[in-house]
Amino acid sequence: MNGACGRALVGCLVTLCVGCGAAAGTTTGGPAAPAELAATAGPAAYIGVFEPGVPLSYEPVAAFTASVGVRPNMLLYYSGWYERFMLSFARAAHAHGAIPLVQIDPDHINLRDIAAGKYDAYLRSYGRAIRMFGHPVVIGFGHEMNGRWSAWGWTHVSPRVFVAAWRHIVTVIRRAGARNVIWMWTINVIVPYAAAQPRSWWPGASYVSWVGLDGYFTRPGDSFTSVFVRTIHYVRGLTRKPILLSEVGISQVAGKAALLPSLFAGIRRYHLAGLVWFDVRQSGGPYRQDWRLEGHPAAMAAFRAGVRALLRRP
C-alpha cells in the first residue's frame, strides 16, 4: 500500500535476475531472453528495491548499490496519468543492464473514460515510445486496486469498470506496436481492510503476464506465512502466471535482520519470481515506518545473503 507514497516520492524499483555475472563486491544480473519470451517464461529470481529520486536521476540506484552491495537490473517508477513514458530514463536503465518497470496510476481520472477511448491518443503515444525503446518494459496499472486507499480502489471503482479500463489500455498499447511489454497485475495482500476476493478485478490471462503482490511486515510476530501465504494460494487458484512480491518491507519493530532469511526462504519455497524492497524512510503509523536497509548493517548482510541464496536456486 506504500506505492501511493511512492508516486509522490517519484521512486525506483530495482531487481536482479538469475543467470548474470557479478561485478566485484556486488551481485548483479539480467535476463537474456527477448521481451515476449520474458513475459511467458517461468519465473526468474528478481531482487528489487524502491528508491526516491528515480526517474529524475540514476544516482539513488548507484547509492543503494554502493551501500547494500546488490546491483539492480530492474528500475521502477510510479507514473501519474498523462505522464509520458520516460524514454531517456529507460535508455539509462538499459545502459546499466536494467529493465524499467512502470506502475501507471490513474489519479483524478474516470476509468470509464479510459475504457470508452477518451485517452486513446495518450495511450498510443505511450505505446509508440515503448516501441521506440525496443527493449523489455514491465507495465502495471492501478496497483492495489483491491485496497480502499486509492481513488481507483474497490470502494470507488467497480471491478467491471477496472477490468474494462485495463483491457483497453493493453489493447491500445499493443496496437501501437509495443510488443515488448510485460503486463503486471498488482494486488495488495488480502487483509481485513482490502477486498478479500480480488478475482473480480482479474482482466484475464491474455491481458496479464505477471502478478504482483504488495505486503509488509509491520509488527513483532509477522511472518512470511501470515503476510503472504494466503494471497499466494488465492492467486495460484486464479492463474499460474509468475508472482513477484512487487512491494515489500520489514520494519525495525518487526525485526528486519531476523526476518529477512525467512522472506527469501518463502520466495524459494513458493517458487516466486522474487521481491521488490521498499527502501524508504517513513513515519506516522504501522504502514509508514523506516523500511530502509541502509544504516542497518545486520539487515544489509542478511539481504546480501538472501540474494546470493536466491540466485543459486535450481
Residue, then its C-alpha position, 0 to 999 in steps of 0.5 A: m500500500n506504500g506505492a501511493c507514497g511512492r508516486a509522490l516520492v517519484g521512486c525506483l524499483v530495482t531487481l536482479c535476475v538469475g543467470c548474470g555475472a557479478a561485478a566485484g563486491t556486488t551481485t548483479g544480473g539480467p535476463a537474456a531472453p527477448a521481451e515476449l519470451a520474458a513475459t511467458a517464461g517461468p519465473a526468474a529470481y528478481i531482487g528489487v528495491f524502491e528508491p526516491g529520486v528515480p526517474l529524475s536521476y540514476e544516482p539513488v540506484a548507484a547509492f543503494t548499490a554502493s551501500v547494500g552491495v546488490r546491483p539492480n537490473m530492474l528500475l521502477y517508477y510510479s507514473g501519474w496519468y498523462e505522464r509520458f513514458m520516460l524514454s531517456f530514463a529507460r535508455a539509462a536503465h538499459a545502459h546499466g543492464a536494467i529493465p524499467l518497470v512502470q506502475i501507471d496510476p490513474d489519479h483524478i481520472n474516470l476509468r470509464d473514460i479510459a475504457a470508452g477511448k477518451y485517452d486513446a491518443y495518450l495511450r498510443s503515444y505511450g505505446r509508440a515510445i515503448r516501441m521506440f525503446g525496443h527493449p523489455v518494459v514491465i507495465g502495471f496499472g492501478h496497483e492495489m486496486n483491491g485496497r480502499w486507499s486509492a481513488w481507483g480502489w474497490t470502494h470507488v471503482s467497480p471491478r467491471v469498470f477496472v477490468a474494462a479500463w485495463r483491457h483497453i489500455v493493453t489493447v491500445i498499447r499493443r496496437a501501437g506496436a509495443r510488443n515488448v511489454i510485460w503486463m503486471w497485475t498488482i494486488n495488495v495482500i488480502v487483509p481485513y481492510a482490502a477486498a478479500q476476493p480480488r478475482s473480480w478485478w482479474p482482466g484475464a490471462s491474455y491481458v496479464s503476464w505477471v502478478g504482483l503482490d504488495g505486503y509488509f511486515t509491520r509488527p513483532g510476530d509477522s511472518f512470511t506465512s501470515v503476510f503472504v501465504r494466503t494471497i499466494h494460494y488465492v492467486r495460484g487458484l486464479t492463474r499460474k502466471p509468475i508472482l513477484l512480491s512487487e512491494v515489500g518491507i520489514s520494519q525495525v519493530a518487526g525485526k528486519a535482520a531476523l526476518l529477512p532469511s525467512l522472506f527469501a526462504g518463502i520466495r524459494r519455497y513458493h517458487l516466486a519470481g522474487l521481491v521488490w524492497f521498499d527502501v524508504r524512510q517513513s513515519g506516522g503509523p504501522y504502514r509508514q515506518d523506516w523500511r530502509l536497509e541502509g544504516h542497518p548493517a545486520a539487515m544489509a548482510a542478511f539481504r546480501a545473503g538472501v540474494r546470493a541464496l536466491l540466485r543459486r536456486p535450481 
